[in-house]
Amino acid sequence: MNTQTSQPIPKVYGWCPGALRPMMSGDGLVVRIRTPLGRLSQKQAKAIAALSQHHGNGLIDLSARANLQLRGISSQSHAAVIAGLQDLGLLDQDAATESRRNILLTPFWQPGDASHSIARSLERALNAAEDLVLPGKFGFVVDAGAQPHLQNCAADIRIERCGDTILLVADGAQTGCPVTVETAAEAALDLARWFLDHGGAAQGRGRMQALTARRAAPLSHSSPRSSSAPQPSPGMTASGQLVALEFGQITAEAFATLADNGPLRLTPWRMILVEDAQELATVPGVILDAADPRLQVRVCTGAPGCLQARAATRDLARDLAPRVPKGQILHISGCAKGCAHPGPAALTLTATATDTFDLIHHGKASDQPSIETLSASALRAAPDILTEGS
């Protein structure tokens, strides 16, 4: 498919917000919290909900990197949020350390297992590696459980299991280098330096996959990888109950209610694992049913919450979700950037104006549309147009 030329080119920041370096959006500052090991105690979760209610707009996002985002924070209240996060032990010493400590850990870890031990070692190593200046979006995955679950999640350096072996993998490569629990963290930093030494971050930007597409991974990376387990669905797990957030967002009040049931582990699937929970009661905006049609929709914040979005997206997503064919994904994007679902989807609606969308079949938000300038009202009135000719 060809890229559209009629759409304005969305701004690409090249970095992600943090707590110490927030990003301005249409509803105020976005303050991203990179929780250590992706886990929040009940006390921490309830305190974050209180910060959102007192200093933001009461909305919390869960990102594809399993980070929390407090929305609607004002410039005047940012210092109070930072002080609150500092008291909770959720703040890095500076913005550079915060950016470097970009680790996605499988939510199914157990205390003291390989994933848990490696992630803790990697956190310490990255905190100490002040010489390591990586691109803003450069990230690590630690996924050394019985079977990898995170191969479809964006990352640059992966530590994953293949049978009895733990592999260090440069993203984009089909092979990796065997490591141990004890050596994995330092080996990951060595691979990050290899990325920089071989021109992976020209002008401060770049990703590992682009580098491995241009040249082979290091010679020591010769062991084949195993396939990934499918993305889990809401339901019971060995560690607790996995619940989904409607379109990756939750109110502060509902977030605090979830924390009443146990500590929370954050996942890259817009789901939360409530540790040791059994049969959770209904919570507004929380999806317990694996067959809920909203799970087949990917949607961004949209207008007015995002400065680049050209139309509201979430109400339309709720209305169209029941009409998405089983097994397919509908992506509704407020602009051609496609943040909520960067890859192709069976059905994509890209906003072009306040009330109009282009429809793309089997493509990304920036691809050439099959049908142009569909109004939101027309889509609601005749949702079958989504699949006609697809």
C-alpha positions as CSV (number, residue, x, y, z in Angstrom):
1,M,0.0,0.0,0.0
2,N,1.1,3.5,-0.7
3,T,1.3,6.2,1.9
4,Q,-1.3,9.0,1.8
5,T,-0.2,12.4,0.7
6,S,-3.4,14.3,1.5
7,Q,-3.0,13.9,5.3
8,P,-1.0,16.4,7.3
9,I,2.2,14.8,8.5
10,P,1.8,14.2,12.3
11,K,4.6,15.3,14.5
12,V,7.0,12.6,15.6
13,Y,8.6,13.4,19.0
14,G,11.1,10.6,19.0
15,W,10.8,10.1,22.7
16,C,8.3,9.0,25.3
17,P,7.1,11.0,28.3
18,G,8.3,10.3,31.7
19,A,7.5,11.6,35.2
20,L,10.5,13.9,35.2
21,R,10.1,14.8,31.5
22,P,6.3,14.9,30.9
23,M,4.7,15.6,27.5
24,M,2.1,18.3,26.8
25,S,-1.1,17.0,25.3
26,G,-4.5,18.4,24.6
27,D,-5.8,17.8,28.2
28,G,-2.6,18.9,30.0
29,L,0.7,17.2,30.8
30,V,1.0,13.4,30.4
31,V,3.1,12.0,33.3
32,R,4.4,8.5,32.6
33,I,5.3,6.3,35.6
34,R,7.8,3.5,34.9
35,T,7.0,1.2,37.8
36,P,9.9,-1.0,39.0
37,L,9.2,-4.6,37.8
38,G,5.8,-3.5,36.5
39,R,4.3,-3.9,39.9
40,L,2.4,-1.7,42.3
41,S,1.6,-2.4,45.9
42,Q,-1.9,-1.7,47.0
43,K,-0.6,1.4,48.9
44,Q,1.2,2.7,45.8
45,A,-1.7,2.1,43.5
46,K,-4.2,3.9,45.7
47,A,-1.8,6.8,46.1
48,I,-1.4,7.1,42.4
49,A,-5.2,7.2,42.0
50,A,-5.3,10.0,44.6
51,L,-2.6,11.9,42.7
52,S,-4.6,11.6,39.5
53,Q,-7.8,12.8,41.2
54,H,-6.2,15.7,43.0
55,H,-3.7,17.0,40.4
56,G,-5.0,15.6,37.0
57,N,-8.3,14.9,35.3
58,G,-8.9,11.5,37.0
59,L,-7.9,9.5,33.9
60,I,-5.1,6.9,33.8
61,D,-3.7,5.3,30.7
62,L,-1.9,1.9,30.5
63,S,0.7,2.0,27.7
64,A,1.9,-0.7,25.4
65,R,5.2,-0.6,27.5
66,A,3.2,-1.5,30.6
67,N,3.7,2.0,32.0
68,L,1.0,4.2,33.7
69,Q,0.2,7.6,32.4
70,L,-1.5,10.3,34.5
71,R,-3.5,12.7,32.3
72,G,-4.5,16.3,32.7
73,I,-1.7,17.3,35.0
74,S,-1.2,21.1,35.0
75,S,2.3,22.7,34.9
76,Q,1.5,24.1,38.4
77,S,0.7,20.7,39.9
78,H,3.5,18.8,38.3
79,A,5.9,19.4,41.3
80,A,3.3,18.0,43.7
81,V,2.9,14.9,41.5
82,I,6.7,14.4,41.5
83,A,6.9,14.8,45.3
84,G,4.1,12.2,45.6
85,L,5.9,9.7,43.4
86,Q,9.2,10.4,45.3
87,D,7.5,9.4,48.5
88,L,6.2,6.2,46.9
89,G,9.6,5.2,45.7
90,L,8.5,5.5,42.1
91,L,10.9,8.2,40.9
92,D,14.3,7.9,39.3
93,Q,17.2,10.2,40.2
94,D,17.1,12.2,37.0
95,A,15.4,12.2,33.6
96,A,18.3,10.4,31.9
97,T,18.1,7.5,34.3
98,E,14.4,7.4,33.9
99,S,14.7,7.2,30.1
100,R,17.4,4.5,30.2
101,R,15.4,2.3,32.6
102,N,12.9,1.3,29.9
103,I,12.3,-2.4,30.8
104,L,9.2,-4.5,30.0
105,L,9.0,-7.5,32.3
106,T,6.6,-10.4,31.7
107,P,3.8,-10.0,34.2
108,F,3.9,-13.7,35.0
109,W,7.1,-13.7,36.9
110,Q,7.5,-15.2,40.4
111,P,9.7,-13.9,43.1
112,G,13.3,-15.2,42.6
113,D,12.7,-16.8,39.2
114,A,14.8,-16.1,36.1
115,S,12.7,-13.2,34.8
116,H,12.5,-11.5,38.2
117,S,16.2,-11.9,38.9
118,I,17.3,-10.7,35.5
119,A,15.0,-7.7,35.6
120,R,16.4,-6.6,38.9
121,S,19.9,-7.0,37.7
122,L,19.2,-5.1,34.5
123,E,17.6,-2.2,36.5
124,R,20.7,-1.9,38.6
125,A,23.0,-2.1,35.6
126,L,21.0,0.5,33.6
127,N,20.9,2.9,36.6
128,A,24.7,2.7,36.9
129,A,25.4,3.0,33.1
130,E,25.6,6.8,33.0
131,D,27.7,6.6,29.8
132,L,25.0,4.8,27.9
133,V,23.0,7.4,25.9
134,L,20.3,5.5,24.0
135,P,17.5,6.8,21.8
136,G,14.4,7.9,23.7
137,K,12.2,4.9,22.7
138,F,15.0,2.3,23.0
139,G,13.7,-0.5,25.3
140,F,14.4,-3.9,26.8
141,V,12.2,-7.0,27.3
142,V,12.7,-9.6,30.0
143,D,10.6,-12.7,29.2
144,A,12.4,-15.7,30.6
145,G,9.5,-17.8,31.8
146,A,8.6,-21.2,30.6
147,Q,7.5,-19.8,27.2
148,P,8.0,-16.2,25.9
149,H,4.8,-14.1,25.8
150,L,6.3,-10.7,24.7
151,Q,7.8,-11.4,21.2
152,N,5.1,-9.3,19.6
153,C,5.7,-6.3,22.0
154,A,8.0,-3.6,20.8
155,A,11.5,-3.7,22.2
156,D,15.1,-3.4,21.0
157,I,16.9,-6.0,23.2
158,R,15.1,-9.1,24.3
159,I,16.0,-11.6,27.0
160,E,13.8,-14.6,26.5
161,R,13.7,-18.4,27.0
162,C,14.0,-21.1,24.4
163,G,13.6,-24.5,26.1
164,D,16.2,-24.7,28.8
165,T,18.3,-21.8,27.4
166,I,18.0,-18.1,28.0
167,L,18.7,-16.1,24.9
168,L,19.8,-12.5,24.4
169,V,18.2,-11.3,21.1
170,A,18.7,-8.2,19.0
171,D,15.3,-7.2,17.8
172,G,14.6,-8.2,14.2
173,A,17.0,-11.2,14.4
174,Q,15.7,-14.8,14.4
175,T,18.6,-16.1,16.5
176,G,20.2,-15.1,19.8
177,C,23.1,-15.6,22.1
178,P,22.9,-17.9,25.1
179,V,23.2,-16.2,28.5
180,T,22.6,-17.1,32.1
181,V,20.7,-15.4,34.9
182,E,24.0,-14.0,36.2
183,T,25.3,-12.7,32.8
184,A,22.2,-11.6,31.1
185,A,22.1,-8.0,32.3
186,E,25.7,-7.1,31.4
187,A,25.3,-8.9,28.1
188,A,22.3,-6.8,27.3
189,L,24.3,-3.6,28.0
190,D,27.1,-4.9,25.8
191,L,24.6,-5.4,23.0
192,A,23.2,-1.8,23.5
193,R,26.8,-0.5,23.1
194,W,27.2,-2.7,20.0
195,F,24.1,-1.0,18.7
196,L,25.6,2.5,19.3
197,D,29.0,1.5,18.0
198,H,27.6,0.3,14.7
199,G,25.6,3.4,13.9
200,G,22.2,2.4,15.2
201,A,21.4,5.8,16.7
202,A,22.5,8.3,14.0
203,Q,21.6,11.8,15.2
204,G,20.3,10.4,18.4
205,R,17.5,8.3,16.9
206,G,17.2,4.7,15.7
207,R,15.9,1.3,16.6
208,M,17.6,-2.1,16.8
209,Q,15.3,-3.7,14.2
210,A,16.5,-1.1,11.6
211,L,20.1,-1.9,12.3
212,T,19.6,-5.7,12.1
213,A,17.9,-5.2,8.8
214,R,21.0,-3.5,7.5
215,R,23.6,-5.9,9.0
216,A,23.6,-9.2,10.8
217,A,23.5,-9.5,14.6
218,P,26.8,-10.3,16.3
219,L,28.4,-13.6,15.4
220,S,27.7,-15.1,18.8
221,H,24.0,-14.7,18.1
222,S,23.5,-18.1,16.4
223,S,21.0,-20.0,18.5
224,P,17.4,-20.2,17.1
225,R,14.5,-18.7,19.0
226,S,11.3,-20.4,20.1
227,S,7.9,-19.2,19.1
228,S,5.8,-16.9,21.3
229,A,2.8,-17.9,23.3
230,P,-0.5,-16.2,22.1
231,Q,-1.5,-13.0,23.9
232,P,-3.5,-14.0,26.9
233,S,-7.2,-13.0,27.5
234,P,-8.9,-11.8,30.6
235,G,-9.4,-14.5,33.1
236,M,-7.7,-16.5,35.9
237,T,-3.9,-17.2,35.8
238,A,-1.6,-18.9,38.2
239,S,-0.7,-15.4,39.6
240,G,-4.2,-13.9,39.9
241,Q,-6.9,-12.5,37.7
242,L,-6.1,-10.8,34.4
243,V,-8.5,-7.9,33.6
244,A,-8.6,-5.6,30.6
245,L,-9.1,-1.9,30.6
246,E,-11.5,-0.4,28.1
247,F,-9.3,0.9,25.3
248,G,-6.3,1.0,27.8
249,Q,-7.8,3.7,30.1
250,I,-9.3,3.6,33.5
251,T,-10.6,6.2,36.0
252,A,-8.6,6.9,39.1
253,E,-11.6,5.7,41.2
254,A,-11.8,2.4,39.4
255,F,-8.0,2.0,39.6
256,A,-8.2,2.4,43.4
257,T,-11.1,-0.1,43.5
258,L,-9.0,-2.7,41.6
259,A,-6.2,-2.2,44.2
260,D,-8.7,-3.1,47.0
261,N,-8.3,-6.7,45.7
262,G,-4.5,-7.0,45.7
263,P,-1.2,-5.6,44.3
264,L,-1.4,-4.8,40.6
265,R,1.0,-5.9,37.8
266,L,0.9,-3.9,34.6
267,T,1.0,-5.6,31.2
268,P,1.7,-4.4,27.6
269,W,-1.7,-5.7,26.5
270,R,-3.8,-2.9,28.2
271,M,-4.5,-5.5,30.9
272,I,-3.8,-5.6,34.6
273,L,-3.0,-8.7,36.6
274,V,-4.5,-8.4,40.1
275,E,-2.3,-10.6,42.3
276,D,-4.1,-13.6,44.0
277,A,-7.5,-12.1,43.1
278,Q,-10.5,-14.5,42.8
279,E,-13.8,-13.6,41.0
280,L,-13.5,-9.8,40.9
281,A,-16.7,-7.8,41.1
282,T,-17.7,-5.6,38.2
283,V,-15.7,-2.3,38.0
284,P,-16.6,0.5,35.6
285,G,-14.4,0.4,32.5
286,V,-12.8,-2.9,33.5
287,I,-13.4,-5.9,31.2
288,L,-13.7,-9.4,32.8
289,D,-15.2,-11.2,29.8
290,A,-12.7,-12.6,27.2
291,A,-15.5,-12.4,24.6
292,D,-16.2,-8.7,25.1
293,P,-16.2,-7.0,21.6
294,R,-14.2,-4.0,22.9
295,L,-11.2,-6.2,23.1
296,Q,-11.1,-6.2,19.3
297,V,-10.7,-2.4,19.0
298,R,-7.5,-0.4,19.3
299,V,-8.1,3.3,19.7
300,C,-6.0,6.3,20.7
301,T,-6.9,9.2,23.0
302,G,-8.3,11.2,20.1
303,A,-9.5,14.8,20.3
304,P,-9.5,16.9,22.4
305,G,-7.1,14.9,24.6
306,C,-4.4,14.7,22.0
307,L,-3.1,17.8,20.3
308,Q,-2.6,16.0,16.9
309,A,-5.9,14.2,16.8
310,R,-8.4,15.5,14.3
311,A,-11.5,13.9,15.7
312,A,-12.9,12.2,18.8
313,T,-12.4,8.5,18.7
314,R,-13.5,6.7,21.8
315,D,-17.3,7.1,21.6
316,L,-17.2,5.9,18.0
317,A,-15.1,2.9,19.2
318,R,-17.7,1.9,21.7
319,D,-20.5,2.2,19.1
320,L,-18.6,0.2,16.4
321,A,-17.1,-2.5,18.6
322,P,-20.1,-4.9,18.5
323,R,-19.9,-4.8,14.6
324,V,-16.3,-5.9,14.3
325,P,-16.1,-9.4,12.8
326,K,-14.8,-12.0,15.2
327,G,-11.0,-12.5,14.9
328,Q,-10.5,-9.1,13.3
329,I,-9.1,-5.9,14.8
330,L,-10.6,-2.4,14.2
331,H,-8.1,0.4,14.7
332,I,-9.5,3.9,15.1
333,S,-6.8,6.6,15.0
334,G,-7.1,10.3,15.5
335,C,-4.4,11.0,13.0
336,A,-2.1,9.2,10.5
337,K,0.5,8.5,13.2
338,G,-1.4,5.4,14.4
339,C,0.0,5.4,18.0
340,A,-2.6,2.9,19.4
341,H,-1.7,0.2,16.8
342,P,1.4,1.0,14.7
343,G,1.1,-2.1,12.6
344,P,-1.5,-3.1,10.1
345,A,-5.0,-4.0,11.2
346,A,-7.9,-5.7,9.3
347,L,-9.9,-2.5,9.6
348,T,-8.5,1.0,10.2
349,L,-10.3,4.3,10.5
350,T,-8.0,7.4,10.3
351,A,-9.5,10.8,11.2
352,T,-9.1,13.4,8.5
353,A,-11.3,16.2,10.0
354,T,-13.5,16.8,13.0
355,D,-16.2,14.3,11.9
356,T,-14.7,12.4,9.0
357,F,-12.5,9.3,8.7
358,D,-10.8,7.4,5.9
359,L,-11.3,3.6,5.9
360,I,-8.2,1.4,5.3
361,H,-8.4,-2.3,4.8
362,H,-5.5,-4.5,6.0
363,G,-3.2,-1.6,6.5
364,K,-1.9,1.1,8.9
365,A,-3.3,4.5,9.8
366,S,-1.0,6.2,7.2
367,D,-1.8,3.8,4.3
368,Q,-3.9,4.6,1.2
369,P,-7.6,4.4,2.1
370,S,-10.2,2.1,0.5
371,I,-12.9,4.7,1.2
372,E,-12.4,8.4,2.0
373,T,-14.2,10.9,4.1
374,L,-16.8,8.8,5.9
375,S,-18.6,10.7,8.6
376,A,-18.9,9.3,12.1
377,S,-22.7,9.4,11.9
378,A,-22.6,7.5,8.6
379,L,-20.4,4.8,10.2
380,R,-22.8,4.5,13.1
381,A,-25.9,4.3,10.9
382,A,-24.4,1.8,8.5
383,P,-21.5,-0.1,10.2
384,D,-21.5,-2.8,7.6
385,I,-19.6,-0.3,5.4
386,L,-16.5,-1.3,7.4
387,T,-16.3,-4.7,5.8
388,E,-17.8,-4.1,2.4
389,G,-15.2,-5.0,-0.2
390,S,-12.6,-6.1,2.3
